[in-house]
Amino acid sequence: MASKTQWIEVEGHQIKVTNPDKLLWEKSGITKLDYLQHLARLAPYLIPYCENRYLTTIRYPHGFGGEFFYQKNCPPSPPPFVRTAQLEQLNYVVLDSVPTLIWLGNLSCLEFHPSFHYVGSDLPAEWIIDLDPSVIDHSRTTEAANIVGETLKSMQIESVPKTSGATGIQIFVPIRQGYTFEQLRSIGHFIASYLTERYPRMFTTERMKKDRGDKIYFDYLQHWPGKTLSAPYTPRAREYAPVSTPLLWKELSSPINPADYNLLNIHERLLEHGDLIAKVPEQNLDPILQFLKETILS
């Protein structure tokens, strides 16, 4: 009979692994021990987008397909190496080390959703636009992402598309530090207004899903303090263990299926491409903010 408990050493720390043979993604054959090994390899890519932030995780105690719950408060009696941070009476885990990542993985945290701002700061760490399709249509969602990318490019803003790992595509923009959430929202509102007017059959800013029809929701409101999105390189609790994966724009020349980027093939991709987001310099948004200021005043 297989052991129900196993101890592993991670950077000098002994971490208890319970039920290592439990299947977390049955169709992909990924056990908990497999998952922890995948997390250890993803750590250099995932942790930079979670460290020094307030972390929300989604836990699936019985694996994907079973019951789940969102966890903001740190579980009781964490190991000494786990760092936490207080925000609005909640005690969040701060994912800043491989041992912490593996400890969370053992708790069957299958998704990692960091805050948009750093601990102790009220300024955004980056800018993200979420494109949320109302119906699953990979071709249309990919087309929409290309339109947004070209629009940003016309404004001299470099960006990186990434799969959400679910059904949508998110547009990630590294930014110079010092901008406010209000400033980013003003740019997002400007772009959303332009796109919904130019492509009325493609985009919508209607928040109620039942009222969107088959349009793609251009969500610029999600990027705000207290809200989260899936981190780059986080696994997702979906069939076939997809991973939220940054892409090259040229890869969007054909429809993107998020499930094609998953725990079983992500490592080969990372060896080939590295972290695509890290290769984009922090963007200067002063010109567009000045334009919006002058437009409002005129």
Beta strands, then each sheet from edge to edge (+ up, - down):
strand 1: 5-10
strand 2: 13-18
strand 3: 23-25
strand 4: 30-31
strand 5: 53-59
strand 6: 69-71
strand 7: 83-87
strand 8: 90-94
strand 9: 109-118
strand 10: 126-133
strand 11: 160-163
strand 12: 169-174
strand 13: 203-204
strand 14: 216-219
sheet 1: 1+ 2-
sheet 2: 3+ 4-
sheet 3: 6+ 5- 9+
sheet 4: 7+ 8-
sheet 5: 11+ 12- 10+ 14- 13-
end
